[in-house]
């Protein structure tokens, strides 16, 4: 009997249900859903974000000397110096804690009897150092901060990464230059296994360095999914090896493309931060840019029974369409290691299909009548079957479910329409499909003032449904669509507004105190700014580190 892990709450009944539905990929993640009520005894100056499940601190201060502190591996740890994910994380967090420049005079003058000299890391199970994070990745950890050696224990490297972020947030630099931390004991794990940020690189191309900076900020807020809406009507910046003309002719310019090396860089940078990269290739709508580099993939539109010279959604009636898509998605399934591929399926404009005689003839032969939703469902079913054959799992926007098409068991439905979204959650989960929520978290919609509080107070499970239905909510995403967002304003528009979503998806559902959240978030925002993230201010004020810049 293996009981060496940190311990997880098991839900055998739910897992059996999910297995029956073919949702094996989300089993372990759902099984780790925590039900504890948070127990907080932290001092008022504690600045943890997102708030861990259990935090106990004492008034006793421990001192850290930059020249005498180091990260190390426990002798019993299953991970050691050969684990590149941890070695790079140690380097990164040492710099976050002590700064990238010279330390102030006096920072090494600490009382030796109260000195914290080391954080010793222990990975209990197979560390997964060379693996990619997944929906089932174990992010739980225990952190005991006491002198002279603090201890961080986790089942896998993913929990260590989350624990290192928490450890870094415990440490405070005084105006004298001294670094201190309260003696602490923290037990933590996420509430939801899918905690994402959606970026849009079609409306405006985002340079790779901007995406990497976003991944840094995501790690600071314990997000674990980058939903990369990589192509759309406006441009096709993904450089396909199989179909190079898609980006050659569909991108804004040959400088506005993501090469295979760029994509590998993003995926590996994300892996080192415990973040999955979820690609979205939205179709049959949102595909105008596809037609520039792939002949006959789009539907010709007609006017007065004559071709108008314009094109609509992907042409769903040609065998060549599915041959092309099969080859493209085969490449995508190889390039992106994640178990999931997002297929889109939203906002399909039927006008072009309605005008096309060949499409109308096809629909009559299929018995679809004039129900174009059935034609869209026909298309989506063929693409869903493709993805299943590639041993991947599909995610779709809610319209694919709404059109009453036959979804492959285990298909994840993303709910984005804010109106009556709680009713939609009830309906989708009642049908047995896993759900991702983004409806209340469209961060591209901006307003004057503190809109983060509205994001913060959303309760994802506040809908009528059985406990089994609510377990099918695997998480949520904060979305930042790119119509009015590029590299100049992505970061301040995202942060710290997305931080509110991060805590909602990580912390216990009872963590809803706005006053406490504001106190912690204003300091967390300053911490992000100090780490190079241009997070916008919450209210008039200043950051303490500004005087040391």
N, C-alpha and C positions, 0 to 999 in steps of 0.2 A: 504494500500500500504506500503510494508516494504522497507524502504530506509535507514536502519540503518547501512548497510555495508559500506565498504570503496569505493564501486563503481567499476563496471567492464564494460569493453567494450563488448557489446552483439552483436552476429552475428546471428540473427534469421534465415536468409536464409541458412547458413551453418548448423546450428543445425537441421533444418528440413531435409536437405539432409542426414546428418549423421544418424538421426533417421530412415529415410527410408531405410538406409543401415544396420540398426541394430547395429550401433556403439554408442549406448547410453552411454557406459562406458566412452567415451572420450569427451562427450559433454561439460560438465562444464569446463573442462580443456582448451578446444579449445576456449570456449567462453571468457576466461579471457586473451587471447592473447593481449598484449599491443601493441599499435601503436605509442606511443609518441616518440618524439625525445628527447634524454637525454639532460637535461639542467644542466651544471656543472659550479659552481662558487667556487669550492673547492680550498683551498690554495695548493701550490706545495708540501707540506709535507703530503697531504692526502694519505692514504695507503689502501683504500678500495678495496677489491677483493671478488667477482666480483663487477663491478661498478654498483651501483643502477641506477634506471631510472632517478630520479631527486635528485641532491645533491646541497644544498645551505649551505655554511658555512660563518661565519664572522671571523674576526681576533680576536675576543674576546675570551680569554682563561678562561675556568672554571677549578677549582681545585677539585680533589677528595681525600678524606682522607680514607684510608682503614678501619680505626677504626670507621668512622662516615658515611659510605656509605652503602646503602642496596637496595635490590630489593623488591618491594611490589606490591600488587594488588590494582587497583582503586576500590573505593567503589561501582562503577556502573558496574564493570566487571562481565561478566557471569562466569568467572573462579575465583576460590579463593584458599586458602591454601590446600584444599582437592584435587587439581589438581596435581597429582604426576609428570606428564610430565613437568609442569612449575616449581614446587618446586625443582626438580632435576636439571633442566636447570639453575635456579638461583644459586644453589650451584656450578655448573660446571663453569658458566661464572664468578662468583666472583673469583674463583681460577685462571681462565685464565687471568683475568684483573690484579689482584694484586699479583699473584704468589702463590706458594704452601708453601713457607717458611716464615721466619720472614721478615718483611718489613724493608727497610733501615731506618736508623736514619734520621729524618726530613721529612719522608713521610706524617706525620700527621700535619705538620706545614703549614697550608694553610690559605690564606686570607678568612675569613668567609663570606665577602660580595660577593665573587665570587666562593663560594663553591657549587659543585653539590653533593647533599646529598642523592638523591634517584632516581631510575628509576621506575616510576609507570606504571604498565602494565594493559591494558584494553582490554578484549576480548568482542567484540560487539555481536556476535551471539552465537549459541550453540558451546561451546568450543571444543567439540570432545576429551575431555581429556582421555577417555577410549577407543577411537577408534584407528584403524590402519590407517596410511596415505594411500591415494589412488591416482589414476590418476587425480581425480577431486578435490583433496585437495587444499584449498585456502591458498597460501603462501604469499599473499600481506600484507604489513604493512606500517604504517606511524611512523616516529621517529622524535620527537622534543626534541632537547637537549638544555636546558636553565636552569639557576639556579633559585631556589634551587632544583626543581624537573623536571627531564626529563620525557617525556611521550612516551610510545610505545603502539600504538593502532593497533589491527588486528582483522579480522573477526573470525579467529580460532587460536588454539594454534600453528598450523604449521607456520603461519605468525609471531607469537611471537618468535618462534625458529630462524627464519631467521633474524628477527630484533635484537635479542640478539647478534647474530654473528656480525652484522654490528655495533651495539653499542660498542662491545668489541674492534672492529678495530679502532674506533675513539679515543681511549684512549692511550696516549703515556706516558711512564715513562722516565723522564729525568735522567741524570747521578747523579743528586743530590738525586734521589729517589722520587721526586715529580711526581704525576700523574696528567695529564691535558687532556682536550678535548676542541676542538673548538666548540663554539655555532653552532648548525647545525639544518637543517630541511631536512629530507629525506623522499621521497615517493618511494616505490619500489614494484616490483612484477616480477616474472620470465617471460621470453619470451616463453619458451617451458615448458610443464608440465612434460616431461619425460627427466631426466638428470641423466645418469647412469654411473656406473663403472662396468665392467665385470671382475670377478676373476675366475680363473680356479683351482679347488682343486682336479683334477684327475691326471694330469701330475705330479704335486707335491702337496702333502698334506700340507695345510696351517693350523697351529694351531689356535684354536678359538681366542686366545689373539691377533694373527696377524690380523684376520678378524675384531675384535673389534677396533683395532688401525686404520684399514682402514676406518671403519665407522666414527671414530672421524675426520679423515682427510677429508672425504667426507662432513661432516657437516661444516667444516671450509671453504669449497669451494662451499657450497650450492648445492651439488649433492643430489638427493632424491631417487635414485634407486640403490640397490646392485643387479646386475645380477649375480646370483650364478650358474655358470656352474659347477655343483657339481660332476658329474660322466662323464666318457668317456671310451675309449678303455683301457687305462692304469690301471685304478682302479675304484672301486665302493665304495667310503667311506661313502655314505649315509646309515645309519643303519635303514632298513625298519622293522617296527613292523610286517607287513603282510608277508614279505619274508626275514627273517633274514639271510638266506644263501647268499643273494646277496652281503652283505658286509662281512660276515664270510669268504667267499671264493674269493670274488672279490676285496677286499681291499688289500693294500700292506701288512698290518698286522692288527691284532686286535687292535693295538694301533693307527692305522691310520684310524679311523672312527669318524663320527659325530653322537653321540647318540641323541635320541630324546630330551634330556635335553640340549645338545649342540645347537641343531637347535633352540629350544625355546629361549635360551640365546641370540643367534644372532638376532632373530626376534624382541625380546623385546628391546634389546639394540638399534637396528635400529629404532624402533618405538619411543623411547624417543628422537631421533634425527631427527624425521620427515622423515625417510628413509624407503622406501618399500623394501622388499626382494622378488626378482623375481627368482623362481627356474627354472633351465633348466635341463631337462632329454632328451638329444638328441637321436633321433632314426630316421630311422632304422639303419643308420650307426653309427660309433663311439660307438659301443655297445659290443666290445669284452669281456669286464670285466663282462657283464651281464650273459654271457653263463657259467661262472664258477660256479655260484650258482643257475641257473635256467635251468633245463634240457629242451632240444628241443626248446629253444627260438631263437637260432641262426640257420642260414641256413647251412646245411652240404655242403661242397665243393666237387667237383668230379674231378678226373683226369683219362682220358681214360675210362670213364664210370664206374669207381670204386670210392668209397668214399676215399678222400685223407687224412682224419683225421684232416683236418682244417675246420674252420668255417668262414662264412662271416657275412653280415648284419642280422638283425632280420628276421626270417622266416615269410614272409607275407601271406603264403597260408594255415596256420593251424588255426583252430578255437581256439585251446588252446593258441595261441599267444595273441589273442584279449581278451580272458578271463583273462589271466595273466595281460595284460596291463590295463584292466579296473579296476582290483583290486588294482594294484599299483598306478594308477593315482587317484583313489578314496582316497587312503591314502594321497597322495601328496596334493590333493585339500583340505584335512582337516588339514594337518599339516601346510601348508603355507596359511595364510589368504588372500594374495593378490588376486585380481580379475583375474590376468593373470598367465598363465603357459606357459613357453617357451618349444616348442616341438622339436626344432632343425630342422632336415630334410636336412642338408647340406652334401656335399661330400660323397655321397653314391657310393661305388665301386660295379659295377654290375658284375664283373667277376665271383663271386661265384654263383650268381643267374643264369648266363649264362651257368654254368657248370652243374647245378642240373636238372636231368630229370623230377623230380616231379614239379619243378617250371616251366619248359618249357611247360609241359602238362597243367598246370593250366592256363598259359598265352594263350595257344591256345584255351582252352575252354572259356576264357573270351573275346576272340577276340582281344587280345593285340598285336598279331603278335610277332615281336622281339623288340618292343619298351619298353624297361625296365623302361623308364620314366613313362609309363602308370602304370606299376606295383607299382612303388614308389608312384604315385599319388593315386592309389587304397588304399595302406596302409595308407597314410597320411590322406585320407578322412575319413577312419574308426576311426582313432585316433582323428581327429578334431571333429567328431560327438560325440565321448565319452566325450570330454572336454566340449562341448556345453551342453550335457545332465547333466553335473555336475554344470551347471550355472557358468562356468568359460569362459574366453576368451583366445584364443590361440595366441601366437607369434611364427613365423617360420622364418628361414633363407630364403634368397631370392630364392634358388633353388626350393623351393616348389611352388613358383609363376612361376618361369621360366619353369617348367615342364608342365605348362598349366593344372594343376589339378583344380578341382572345390573347391575353398576355401569358407569356411563359411563366410557369410557377417560379417564384423567387425574384421576379422583376421588381426593381425598386421604383416607386413612384415619387417624384419630387413635386411638392405642392407649392405653387408660386403665386396663385391668385389670392389676394388678401380677403376679398369679400367672401364671407361665410366659410373661411378656410377650416374652422373647427368642424363644421358639418362634413366637409370633404374628407378630413382626416378620419372621421367616424366611418364614412362610407368605404373608403379604400381599405382601411384595416379590417372592416367587417368582411371584406372580400378576401382577406388573408394575405395582402401584399405589404411588404415593408415600405416605410415612408421616410422621406427626408423633408424637413420643413424649411422653407425659405420665405413664405408669404409675408411674415411680419418684419422681415429683415432685409429690405431692399435699400441699401445704404446710398445708392445713387440718387435717391429721392431726398433732397436736402431741404431743410427749413431753418429759420433763425432760432437760435436758442439751444437748449439742452435736450435734443431729441434722443440722446442715448438712454434717457430714463424710460422712454417708451419701449425700446428694444429690451431693456433690462427686465422689465416687469412682465414680459410675455412668459406664460407658462405653457410649454410645448404639449403637455398632456392634459390640458384643460378642455377635454371634449368628452361627450358621452360615449362610453365604451367599456368593454370588459377589461380586466387586467391583462388578458392575453392580447387584446387589440392594442393596448398602450405599449406593450413590450415590442410591438412591431414598429414603433417609432424609433428608428436607429440613430436619429440625430437631426442636425440642421445645418444651414449655411447662411452666412451673411454674403449678399451679392452686391457687387459694385460693377454695374454695366457701364460700357465705355462710350456711350454717345457723347458725353461731355467730360470724359475723364481720360487723361493721358499721363505720361510720366511726370508732368509738372504738378499735378494735383492728386494723384492716386493716393499717396501715403497720408497726407493730412486729411483727406476725405474719409479714408478708412479708419484711421486711428485717432483717438481712442474709442470711436463709436463702435467699432467691431469688438473691442474689448468687452463691452457689455454683453454681446452675444456669446463671447468666449466663456464668461463666467456662468451665464445661464446654461450652457451646454456641459460645462465641467462640474460645477458645484451642486450641492444638494438643493432640492427644490425649495427648501425652507429658507435659503439665503436670499432674502428679498428686502433687507433694510436699506433704503435709499440713502439715508444719512451716512451709514457706515460705508456703503459702496462708494459714495462720493468722496469721502475722506481717503479711502484706499486708492480709488481710481485717479484722483488728482496727483497722488504721489507716484502711482504706476506710470502715468503719462509722463511725468518728469523723468522717471527712470528710463523710459523708452527714448526720450529726447536725448538723454545723456549717452545712450547707446547708438545714437546716430539715426533714430527714427523720427522724422519730422511730424510728430503727432500734434494735432491742433489743440489749443488750450480749451479747457472746459468753462472757465470763468476768469475774470480779471485776477491777476496774481503773478507769481514768479516761481521759478524752480531754484532750489538751494544751490545746485551745481553751477548756476549761471555766474555766480561770483568767483568761481574757480576756473572759468573757461578762459 
